[in-house]
Amino acid sequence: MNNAPDLYGVGIGIAVVVFVVYLALIAFMLWITYLIIRAAVTSGIMRASERGAFRSMGAPQYPAPPSMGAGPGHPEPGQPGGPRGSGGSSYPG
């Protein structure tokens, strides 16, 4: 009596069960990681709101954009003191 062909299905079944358990463990680890990160973010938001970081959430306060033209202390190119101007050397510093 040779039962070897009947046992091949058992090996494949065990392999499928092991693979499903492996995937379940990975899913469980990802879920635990998600819960830890969610708790940390919630805690951070609660701490920030306790410190008053969200007091002015109505309208964002942005600084004024930088000017594109030459301003005080930044002469136009070709002017005395500017790049390659007659007021100084062409090398910075």
C-alpha positions in Angstrom: 0.0 0.0 0.0 1.4 3.3 -1.1 -0.4 6.3 0.3 2.1 8.9 -1.0 -0.2 10.5 -3.6 -2.9 11.0 -1.0 -0.5 12.9 1.3 0.4 15.5 -1.3 -2.8 17.5 -0.7 -2.0 17.6 3.1 1.3 19.4 2.4 -0.3 21.9 0.1 -3.1 22.5 2.7 -0.6 23.1 5.5 1.4 25.5 3.2 -1.8 27.5 2.5 -2.7 27.7 6.2 0.9 28.9 7.1 0.7 31.5 4.4 -2.7 32.8 5.6 -1.4 33.0 9.2 1.7 34.9 7.9 -0.5 37.4 6.1 -2.7 37.7 9.2 0.3 38.5 11.4 1.5 41.2 9.0 -2.0 42.7 9.0 -2.1 42.6 12.8 1.3 44.4 13.0 0.2 47.1 10.6 -3.1 47.6 12.5 -1.2 48.0 15.8 1.3 50.4 14.2 -1.7 52.4 12.9 -3.2 52.6 16.4 0.1 53.7 17.9 0.6 56.5 15.3 -3.1 57.6 15.6 -2.7 57.9 19.4 0.5 59.9 19.0 -1.0 62.3 16.5 -4.1 62.8 18.7 -1.9 63.4 21.7 0.2 65.9 19.8 -2.9 67.8 18.6 -4.3 67.9 22.2 -1.0 69.2 23.5 -0.8 71.9 20.8 -4.3 73.0 21.5 -3.6 73.2 25.2 -0.7 75.5 24.4 -2.9 77.7 22.3 -1.3 76.9 18.9 -4.7 76.9 17.2 -6.0 80.2 18.6 -5.8 82.1 15.3 -7.1 79.3 13.1 -9.7 81.6 11.6 -7.5 83.5 9.1 -4.0 82.4 8.4 -1.4 85.0 9.1 1.3 84.9 6.4 4.2 87.3 6.2 4.4 89.8 3.4 5.9 88.5 0.2 9.4 89.7 -0.5 9.7 92.6 -2.9 11.1 91.8 -6.4 12.7 95.1 -7.0 15.8 96.6 -5.5 15.2 98.0 -2.0 17.3 99.8 0.5 20.7 98.2 0.8 20.3 96.4 -2.6 21.2 98.8 -5.4 20.4 98.1 -9.0 23.1 96.5 -11.2 25.3 99.0 -12.8 24.8 101.6 -10.1 27.5 102.7 -7.7 27.9 100.0 -5.1 25.9 97.5 -7.2 27.3 94.5 -9.2 29.9 95.7 -11.7 29.1 99.3 -10.8 31.6 102.1 -10.7 31.4 102.4 -7.0 33.3 99.3 -5.9 35.0 96.1 -7.0 33.1 93.5 -9.0 34.0 90.8 -6.4 31.6 90.3 -3.5 32.9 90.5 0.0 
